[in-house]
Amino acid sequence: MQELQEVYFNLIPGLEGNLFLQLLIFFALSVIPFFEMHGAIPIGVILGAPTIPVIIVTAVGNWVSVMAFIWVISMLRSKIVKKKKKKKEPSKRAIKARRYFEKYGVPGVSLAGILLSFHVASGASLAAGANKKYVSLWITVSIALWSIVIGGLLMFGINLFN
């Protein structure tokens, strides 16, 4: 692990000892869809950055990107729904997705966002016709919850091996 930290600190001059720059890197990593905070938190903790600031910064970065995604998708959906006049039979995949959404709702889909992506979870909820504010609330809860769980497990795991 020490070798990893040395490589990391040699990537950018002045990175070692500059907590702001380190947190900025983890923020940028957490904004990337599918990588999100569940990829950035472990990297930050393994590279030796302070755990609590890493958890907070990556959760905020992930939240910002998902909220922007929700805003864009809801705008596009409203334009598409206005233009769409005729009804067409939904595909088998759409029917199956709709059944899962009706069974678990926005909270279930949001909490399952860790499995694939919070962007996909929010997009699926919006596509199913859920309210933008309700989706935003549950995605926020889910990101906060999963950030704490991942950070806590990593802290426990690293302390266990030390």
N, C-alpha and C positions, 0 to 999 in steps of 0.2 A: 504494500500500500504506500510505503514511503517513496518508492520509485515513481509511482503514479503521480503523487503530489509534486515531486521534483519536475517531472515532465510538464505538468499543468502550470507550475509557476514559471517555467522557462518559456512558455508559449508567447506571453506578452511581457515586455519589459515593465517592471514596476508593479506587477500583479501581486507579488508576495507582500503582504502587509497592507494592501489596499483593499479593504473590505468593500468599499463602495463599488469598485470596478468588478470585484468577484461577484457581488450580488447582482450587478447589472448583467453579467454574463448568464447567470442562472435565470434571471428574469427573461432574457431573450430566448433561452432554451425553452422555458415554460410556455411561451407564446406559440410555439410550433405545434400545429395540430398533429395528433396521434403520438407525439412525444410528450407534450404537456408537462404538468407538474409531476406525474408519476415516473417520468424519466429524469427530470431535472433535480428533484429532491435527492434521490440516491447518489447522483453524481456529486452534488454539492456536499453531502455528508461524507461520502467516501474520500473526497478530495480535501477534507479537513476544515471546511468552512463552518462557522457557528450554526448549529442545527436550527434553532428557533428562527433566526433571521432568514435562513434559506427556505424554511417551510412557509413563512409569511410572504416573502418576495415571490416565490414560485406560485403560490396559491393566487396571489394578486395578478401575476402575469397571465396565468391560465384563465382567470376570471375575466380579465380585460379582453382577451382574444375571443372567448366564448360569447361575451356580451356583444362585441362588435359583430360576430357571426350571427347571433340571434337578431340583431337589428337589421342586418342586410337581408337575411332570409325572410324575415317578416315583411320587409318592404317589397321584396320580389314576389312573395306569395300573395300579397294584397293586389299587386298589379296583374298577376296571372289569374287570380280568381275573378277580377273585374272583366278581363278579356274572355275568359272561358264561358261559352254559352251552352254548347251542347254537352250532354252527358255521354260518357263512354264507359264500357264495362271495365272495372278494375282488374288488374292482373292477379294471378294466384298469390304472388309474393306480396302485393299490396293488401290483399285480403288477410293474409297471415299476419302481416305487420300490424294491421288495424286490430286484429283479434288480441294480439299481445298487448297493444297499447290500451285497449278497453279493459283487459284483465288487470294490468299493473298500473296503468295511469302514468301521469307525469312524474310522481315521486319514484315509482319503480324504474322507469326508463332513465331518469336522472341519476339515481343511485347506481344503476348498472353502467353508467357512462365510463366508469373506470375500466371496464372490460374491453371496450373498443375505442371510444373517444367521447369526450364531453361535447364536442362539436357535432358528432353524429347523433348523440342522444338528444341534443336540443333541436337539431334539424328534423329528426323523426317526430318529435313532439309537436313542433310547429306544423309540419306537413300533415299531421293527423288532425289539425285544427285546434290545438290547445292555445289558450290565451298567452300572449307574449310575456306578460308580467308574472303569471303563474309559473311558466317555464323558467324565467329568469330567477325567481325565488328558489325553486327546487334545484336548479343547477348551482346556484350559490351555496346552498346548504350542502349539496353533494361534494362540491370542490373543497369546501372547508372541512367536512367530515373526513374525506379521503386523504387530504393533506395531513391532518392530525394523525390518522391511522398509519399512513406510510412513514411519516417522520418518527412517530413513536416506535414502530417496529424496527426501523433502522437504528434508532438510538439504543434500543434494547439489544438488538443483534450485535452492534459494534461493542457495546459494553460487555456483552457475553463473551466475545472473542478476545477481549483485551485482558 
